[in-house]
């Protein structure tokens, strides 16, 4: 009987404390990240299609969970980077070749359209690399000087805001060369900052 | 008129979402998604934070959840409660994220004060809350989800069943097991169940 009463007290106390756990608000910049994701999805509906995973693929992803370990992520990222560079060099060389024969076989409109596709591809690869580096940077943050981390995070936040603004501007005029240049510069800055956070040792 | 309607529950339940707002989301209006985000962010973020035990994973889970909402809003069936659907996406995201990162070192940050101190012995309650929070984040995933929905979000077992697609009986059983595990671990940590 005493035992039961004690257990009831326990239950009541745990439930009361659990109920009193504080409600947390996410940081303000989180909506900016979500907004950027959604804007990206709007620009790349084909990416959305690829992102749909059926349950079998999800199961496979869980099986491959070891890839989430930092050393495997780094290795995968390196492979991706090298492969990306190789493909880029190939594409650029193909485009150079195409350019030489363009006057004969292709209209300038077609070349422009292909170039724009390449730019879209570049943005896609930057986004993908940044997502991966964000994970790695977060994992490494706890090993670094908090002041350094805070400064870098401020920089990251302002770069993400700049990227979101550029993307909004590109929604109005998708191929504005100046905005594209700002966006790519912001991507490069963000990528190098995250890479520094991910690889720096205290 | 506000697009958000107050739900039936007297407890701090998330607001119900008007059909018109869902339609605007379906139409891909970013402003509508932001309205939904503002309405639910505290509820979802708190749940994710308690689930993972750290704010980084909580932020990522919330981000993934809203991306999934954007992707799948077209498939949302009006017959289900929007909040139930939203919580289901969040918990699925949290669970699959946890599975991906299971091998990672557990990182927790639980320094906080209770939103409304439960008794005169505030310090003891805060200490117990921090310990409880830590132990919650190490429960098996489904037990953790059930415990959090029931004990911190005020869901009924029927609502939990609908959200997690399990039976009410399973929900009750998971909740009971979660509570027993927590009591055992708190006892092992030298905490007595009695007040004060």
Interface residues (C-beta under 8 A of the other chain):
Chain A: X6 X7 X9 X10 X11 X13 X14 X15 X16 X17 X18 X19 X20 X21 X22 X23 X24 X25 X26 X27 X30 X31 X33 X34 X35 X37 X38 X39 X41 X42 X48 X51 X52 X58 X61 X62 X65 X66 X68 X69 X138 X139 X142
Chain B: X12 X28 X30 X33 X34 X37 X41 X42 X43 X45 X46 X49 X50 X55 X56 X58 X59 X62 X63 X66 X67 X70 X71 X96 X99 X100 X101 X102 X103 X104 X107 X112 X113 X114 X115 X116 X117 X118 X125 X128 X129 X132 X133 X136 X147 X151 X152 X154 X179 X182 X183 X186 X193 X194 X195
